[in-house]
Amino acid sequence: MHHHAELAVYSFLQKAMKGESDMAENIREQVAQDVKAALEKQFSGPSRDEFKLRMSNIGRPKCQLWFEKNDSEDKTPLPPHFLMNMIIGDIVEAVFKGLLRAAGISFTDNEKVTLKLEDGTEINGEFDMVLDDAVDDVKSASPWSYQNKFASSAALADGDSFGYIAQLVGYSRAAGKRMGGWWVVNKANGEF
């Protein structure tokens, strides 16, 4: 079943290709501001070497988190193209949200939240959007990941090596909203 927002974006894109619709100036400006903010975050943010629990890593295996925290000197450094991949994901998110806006879909944009655990631990993060009163996340994916990992919720649960399910559950609980789902964009061809 297709979500009403998905159908609205497809309709908008079809009309745009025929020259029958336009993305309003204020929406184009918002996309540009979102990309600028993403570049500032990626280039002016804190070092990626310092370990801390974040919504984006809480679903990873405990042993992986332990080694990231406790064995940082022997940790293999991230390759330079890792940053490029993060930037591409940020740009995809900004453009996809622009398409939702242009298609007339209302949503609440990014919000920083804190999940407070029973032991006093606080885990911070920033969700992508609240649509239909549920927290949704926008992901960019390789063709393989798009066709296999994100083929269904069961497929994602079976191969969730990045902890996307725990991340979305954490955002939802911290925001006091129900868990929505993922808007996944294939980086190779733009399918979503």
Secondary structure as UniProt FT lines:
FT   HELIX           4..17
FT   TURN            18..19
FT   HELIX           25..44
FT   TURN            48..49
FT   TURN            55..59
FT   HELIX           62..70
FT   HELIX           72..74
FT   HELIX           81..102
FT   TURN            103..104
FT   STRAND          108..116
FT   TURN            118..119
FT   STRAND          122..131
FT   TURN            132..133
FT   STRAND          134..141
FT   HELIX           143..147
FT   TURN            148..150
FT   HELIX           153..158
FT   TURN            161..162
FT   HELIX           164..175
FT   STRAND          178..186
FT   TURN            187..189
//
